[in-house]
Amino acid sequence: MAGDDFDFRPGAQVPLSGGAGQTAATNALASAAYRDSPVADIKKADNEWHQSTIKPPKLSLLEPNLGEAFSRAVQVRMLGGARKALIQSFGTEPQSVVEHCLAANRIRKERDAKLTVLMVVFGLVFLPGLLLWLAAFQLRRTLAGAQNRRAGAFGMALLIAFGVLAVVFLVKLPFTGFLAIYLRAMLVAPAIGWLWAKQVCETTAADMRDRWGGLLAGGGVAAKIPEAVPKNPDETAAEQLRQNLAKLTAEQASNLVFYAGPKGILGMGTRWGSWQLAEELLPIDPDKDINPFRSWDIVRAVHDQLKLLERTPLHTGGFPAPKVTHWIVAPVGEGTKEVTRPSGDGTEAFQVKPSEIQRICDQQQFGSGNRHYLGVQFVLWDGQLVITLLVTVTVLHHTLRIEVTGHALGPVHPLFTSKPSPKEEEVAKAFKFWETKKRSLPLVDAKEVVRLSARAPLTWFPPLLDHLGGKLGLPEPFGLRHAWADQPWRHRFMADDALRAATPVLRVVHQAAMRVLKENDVDTERFGTRSTFLSGAVQGAEPTKADVYNA
């Protein structure tokens, strides 16, 4: 957790992201901050359980694009002062994504500062002419239906007619003196300002696209955030931002997750398989009792063995080093839009304390309350596939139940992995008309320059801009990774990895449990028979929607 005091020790640096720890999934999500596609494209990434919402604009001329809306929404949702709790983003670095959103917003703010000056000099001074030009473009956008669509014939004719009237007005102006000069200037000045603004927008657009492409290419695109480094004790905003980033990292490391019915455990993906070993606890010697033991004893033995999964008797690749974690799972409603992380004696810095974990494991096995699961997790395919297998041990009356469940979080939606394509059109050659050639187009067209210039002065008042231009609503409860994840079953190799991981994990769990049972004089014959059956059944496992009960 971030401290409450300022830290001005030597060596403080501007926070950077983009180091060696980043993954493909992290870079793909971060690239959304720099994209210039329509904001409506985010709806393509909706899935069965998680959907984004788009608040329509009151003025389409002020509507944000995808990068602007995404950066704003993520920054407010993940760094806001009164933000709700977040869901962990397994397989990604959420702080890195947020830092890229901050960096993208800073680049846009520098551009908007220049555009605001141009709007004051060439627009505010000649306000009547500016309003006429903006009204013409707004009407054209309205007639065209939506941004980035080709304007209809009527909209284009309207602009041409407006231009012709402007020329006639300049030539046949009935006034003389200063008024005549001003009236002519008010029509010409906004056009001159537009030409200057176009250069500013082109430069920024090229920078944004370079960052977008660089992230997806795996390059070390750094997100510089100088505003997160307090330079003196009076810069409370910078210190608050630094603490919020530290809080985000601490929450990402939390060992408390949430189960939301058919949605499964939020952040881990839906449950696709379940294998249960449940038999009666009987002593080996009928004349003696078994040695008393607890669920925690079995869990601890399983934990130690799962850490050795990467070992193999053959010289093969095998498993990577697994991440073995004790999870506390809290139940929430299927349609809940908000989760709350508990605080109190049993938690510290978003972590449930070991003593509380052990208590929940041994005592909270039936009825209301949180439950304990031991999880082994593999992050594969550069973060595009997260495989989690959870183990829970319960004892009810004389029955010991050991359950292993499989969860898989697939790759981020292809929307986030698409690279920037050059803006060009195909035209016929002048002489060899039967042949065509590609002609490069400017990155920012006339409509986009007007949109950016109109938004620029309002970017200093974000709530007002959100009200007039609309905004992006993120899926709740929000987590960067699971909100836009595809199922892994459409990818053959990813599906194979998820299915193959279940068998060795199940066998390790059963072997560790058997050893504890034997050490405590439990008859393991029935357990062994059931374990052998499950060991065979898991080899033909097929993914199902195990969290959806048809009852």
N, C-alpha and C positions, 0 to 999 in steps of 0.2 A: 504494500500500500504506500501511496505517496505520503510523505511527511507533511506536517503543517508548517514547518520552518523553511525559510529560503536557504538554498545551498549555493554559495558562491565560491566554493573551493576551486583551486586552479585545475584547469583541464576541462571545464564545462564546454560543451560543443553544441552546435545546432543539431537537433535530432535528425537523423537520416534513416530512411528505410531502403530496402532493396539489397540487403546483404545476402550472404550465402544461405541463410535460413529460409528464404522465401521459396514457395512452391508454385507449381503451375496453376493450382486452384487459386492461390492468393493473388498471383499476377493477373489472372483472368478477371477476378472480381474487382481488383484495383483499376483495371483498364477502363471500367465503366465510367470512372470519374472524368476521363478525357474524351469520351465519345461525343460525336456531334449528330447522331441519328435522332429521329423523332422519339419523344418520350413515350409514345404509345407502344414502341417496340418492347418495352419491359413486360408487357402483358404476354408476349410470346413465351416468356420463361415461367409462367404460372404452372403449377402442377396440381395434382388432385387435392392436396391438403393445404396448400399455401398460395394465396393470390395477392398481388399488389393492387392498389387502387389509385386511380388518377382523378384528382379534382379538376374538372374542366375550367378553362380560363374564362374570365368575364370579358377580356379583350384578347383575341387570338394573337394580336401583334406582340403581346407580352408573354406568350407561352414559352416555357423553358424547353430546351432540348434534353436528351437523355442524360448527358454528362452533368448539366447544370442541376437537373432535378435530383439525380442520384447523389451527387456530392452534398447537396443541401440536406436531403432527407437523412443520409447516413450520419452526417456531422451532428445534426440536431438530435437524432435518435440515440447515438452512441456516446455523445459528449455533453448533451444538454444537462443543465443543472438539476432539473427535476425528472430526469429520465427514468423509465421503468427498468426492471431487471432484464438482462440479456441472456440469451441461450448461447452456450458454448459453440464455437465454430471449429469443430474437430477437423484436423488436416489443413488448417489455414492459420494465418497470423492476422487476426482482425485488426490489431493496432496498425499494421502495415497498410491495410486497406484504408483505414481512417486517415492515416497520414497522407496517403495519396489524394484523398478527398480534400483535405486541408490544403495541400499543395496546389491542386487544381483550382480551388476557390481563390487562392492567393494570386495565381496567374491571371485568372479572370478579373480579379479586383484591380490589378495593375492595368489591364486593358480597359476596364470600365472607367477608371480614373481619367484616362486619356480621352475616352469617348465622351465623358461628362463635360470635360473642358471644351471639346468641339461642339457639343450640344449647346453649351452656354454661349460660345462665341458666334456660332453660325445658326443657332436655333432660337435661343431665348431672346437674343437681341432682335431677331427677325421672326418673332413668334407667330404672327398671322400666316406667313408663308410656310413655316414649319408645320403648323396645324393642318394646312391644306394638303401638304405632301403626305403627312401621316394619315389623314382621313382617306386619301386616295388609296394608299397601300392597305389600310385596314379594310376598306370596302372590297378591294381586289381579293384579299385573303378570305374574306367572308364568302364572296362569290365562288372562290376556288374550292371551298369546302374545308380544307385543312392545310397545314403547312407542308411544304415539300411535295405538294401535288401540282401538276401543271395547271396553271390558271385557265379558266374557261375563256371562250372567245369573247364573251361579254366583258369579263374582267380586263382582258388585254385591251379591248377596244376602249374601255373607260380610261385606262392610263394614257393611251394614245390621244384620246380626245382632250384629256386634261393637259397634256403637253402642248397640243396645238393651241388650246385656249391661252396657255401661259405665254406662248410666243406671240400670239395676236395681242395679248394684253401688254406685252413689253413694247411692241411696235406702235400700237394705236392708243397708247395711254392718253386719256383726256386731261391729265394734270401736268403741271409744270412746277419747276422749283424743287425744293427739298423733298416735298411729298412725292413727286414723280420719281426722284432718285431712290427714295426709301421703298416705294412700292415695287420698283424694278428689282432692287437688291433683295427684298424679302422672298422673291421667287428664285433668284439665282444663288443666294448665299447658302441655303440648305443643300443645294446640289453640289456646291464646292465642298462643303463640309462632308457630304457623303463620300466624295472621292478621297478625301483625306482619311475618313473613318475606314474606308475599304482597305487601305494599306495597313492600318493598325489591326484590323480584324484578320487580314490574310497572314500577318506575321504570327499572331497568337494561334490561329488555326493550324499553321504548319508546326508550331512547337507542340501543340496538343496532340496532333496526329503522330508526331515522332515519338512521344512518350507512350501513346497507345500501342503503336507497333513495337516499340522497344520492350515493353512489358511482356507482350505475347511472344516475342522472339527469345525471351529468356535473358535479355540484357540487364545490366545493373542500373536501371533507371531509379535514381534516388529522389525521394520526396523531401525537399528541404522545408523545414518549418521553423523559421527564426522566431515566429511569434510565440513559440512554446518555451523560449529560453528567457527568463526574467533577467534583465540587465541591472536592475536596482530594486531595492525593497518596495518601491512604490508601484511596481508593475504587477499588480495583483491579478490582472487578467491573464498574463502569461503564466504566472504561478498556478492559477486555477486550471488552465489548459494542461499544464504539465501533470498536475495531480489527477485530472480526469483521464489522461492517457494511462497513467499508472494504475488507476482504478480499473480501467478496461482490461489491462493485462492480468490483474489479480482476479477479476471475475472469470476470465477465460480459463484460469487454472483451478476453478472451483471443482470440488468433488461431489457437488449436489446437482442432480439432473431431474427432469420432470417427465412423468409419464402421462400422455394425453390421449388415452383410449386408442381408437383406431389409428391415430397419428403415430403411435409408438412413443419411444423415448425421444423427446425433442432434441434434435442435433445429431442423433446417432442413426437416424433412418428407421424405417419400419422393421418390425420383427418378421423374419422370413422363415424361421424354423425353430422347433422346440423339441428337446429330448429329455425325458424324465425317468429317473431311477428311484423308485419308491418301494421299499420293502420293510418288513417288520424287524425290529431289533431283538434278536434272540441270543442268549449266551451260548458259547460253545459247550460248556458243561451245564446240563440241565439243573444240576444241584447248586450251581453258583450264579450270582448275578454278574452282569457286565460291569466293567469299571465305569463310573460316571465320567462323562465327557460332555463338552459343549459344541454347539454348531461352529463356534469360532475356532476350535481345535482343527476341525476338518478344513475350514476356510483357510486357515494359516498354512496348513500342509499343501493345499492346492495352490496357494499363492507362490510358495517356494518352488514348486515344480513347474508352474507356468513360466517362470522367469528363465527356465532352461530350455524353452521350446526351440531356440535357435540352434541347439546342439543336434548333431545328426551323426550316425555311425558311418555314413558314406561321405565322400568328397563331392558334395553337391551344394547348390546355392542355399536351398532350404529357406526357412523363415528368416526375416530380418529380426533384429532385437525387438521383442514385444514390449509394449507399455502395459504394465499390470497395475491396476488401480482399484481401490475399494470405493465403490460408488454408493451414495445414498440416493434413493429414488423417491421423489415426492409425487403423489398423484394429483393431477389437475383435471378439470373438465375438458371434454373434447373440443368444445367451442370457446374455451377461455381465450381472452385477448391480453391477459396480463398474468405474470407469475411474480411471486414474492420470495426472495431468499431470506431464510430465517436468521435471526440474530439472537445472541444470548450467551449463556455460559458454555453451550455445546459447540459454538462456532467461533471462528476467528479469521478475519480477512477472507471471507467467503468460503472458508474451509471448515468442514465438520471435523472436530477434533478426534484423534484416534480412540480416546476413551468412549466417546459418544458412538463412534462407529461400532465398536465392540459391543456396547450395550444394545444397540439396535439389532445387530446380528443375532444376539442370543435371546432377546426378549420380545422384539416386535416382529412376530412371524404370522400373526393371525389377528384380524380385526383392523381397526383404523390405525393410521400412523404411517410413517415412512418405512421403507424396507431397505435392506442391505443387499447389494450385488457385488460380486467380485468380477471385474472385467479385464479381459485381455484384448488389446487393440493394436491393429496393424494399419499404418498409413502408407498406402501404396500408390503407384502411378503419379508420383509428385503431388500427392494430396488429392488426386481426382477420385480415389477409392478409399473409403474408410471402413474397415471390417472390425466389428466389435462382437465378441462372444461373452455373454454374461453368465455367471454361475451363482446360484442361490441355494442355500442349505437350510432346510427347516425340519423340525421335529415336532410332530403332533401325536400325542399319546405314545404308542410304541412304534410309530412309522417314521422312518427317516427318508426324506425326499431330497434328492440332488437333481436340480434342473439346470440344463444348459440351453441358452437361447442365442440365436444368431441374428445380428443386425448388420445391415449394409447401407452405406451412404454413397450414392453414385456420383458421377462427375457433374460439375456445374453445367448449366444449360449452354448449348452451342452459341447462344446469343453473346455470351461473354468471351468466347474464344475466337470470334470472327475478327480478322485483321482489317485495318483500314484499306479500302480499295481506292485507287486513284480516280478522281473525277474526270471523266472523259466521255466523248461521244464519237460515234462512228459516222463518217460522212463520205460521200462519193468524191473521187478525185476529179480535178477540174477537166482534164482532157480524157483520161481513161475512165469514163464514167461507170464502166462495168466493174471497176475495182473500188475498194473502199479503204479508208485510212482512219486511224484514231486521232482525235484532236483533244488536247488537254483543255480542261475547263478550270476556271478559278475555283479555289477551295471555298470561297465565300461569294455567293451570288448577291444580286441586288436586294432581294427580299431579306436575306439573312443580315446584311449590313444594316438595313432599316430596323429589323427586329432587335439586334444587339444595341444599336444606338438608342432605341426607344426604352430598352430595359436598363441601360447604364445608369441614368440618374436615380432610378428606383432601387438599384442594388444596395444603396446605402440605407434603405428602409426595408429589410427583408420581409417582415410581416405584411406590409402593404403590397409588396411585389407578389408574395404568395397568394394574397387575396385576389389581386387583379389578374395574375398570370396563371394561377393554378399551381398545384404541387403534387408530388408523388407520395402516396401512403404506403408504407412498408408492411409486409405480412407480419401479423402478430400472433403469438409471442415471437419476437424477432431475434434471429440469429443469422449472420451473414451466409453461413455455409448451407444450412438445410433449406433456407427459404427458396433457393433457386437450383436445387439439385435434381438431376434426372435419376431414374432407376438404373442400376448397373446391369440389369439382366439383358439389355439390348446389346451389350458389348460382350462378345463371347469370352475373351480372356479375363475380363473383370468378373464375369459370372463364374468362370472356372475357379478363380482365386478365392472368391467368397465361399463356394461350395467345398473346395478342397481343404480350407482351413478348419472346417467343423470336425472332421474325423480325428486328426491328431489331438486337438484340444479336448474333445470328449474323452478320449482314451487316457490322456494325462490326468484329467479330473477324476475319472473313476479309479485309476491306479493309486493316486494320492489318497483318495477316500478309503479305499480298501486297506491300505496300510494302517491308517488310523483305527479303523474298525478292528483289525486283527490285534493291534497293540492293546486294545481295550476289551479283549476276549469276546468279541461279537462273532456270531456264526455268519460267515460271508458266503455260504453256498448259494443262497437265493440271490444275494446281491451279484455274485459272479455270473449266475445264469442270465439274469436280466441285463447285466452289463455286456455280456457277449451278444445278446440279441440286439441291443441298441448299437453296438459296434458294427454289426452287419447292416442294420437299417440305415444308419447315417451315411453309408457308402452310396446309397441310391437316393439321397435327399434331393428334393426339388423345392425351389422357392415358392412359398405361398404367402398369402396375407394372414399371418398367424394372429394378428391383433384384431382381426375382424371376425367376430363370432356370429354365425348364422343361427341365432337362437330366437 
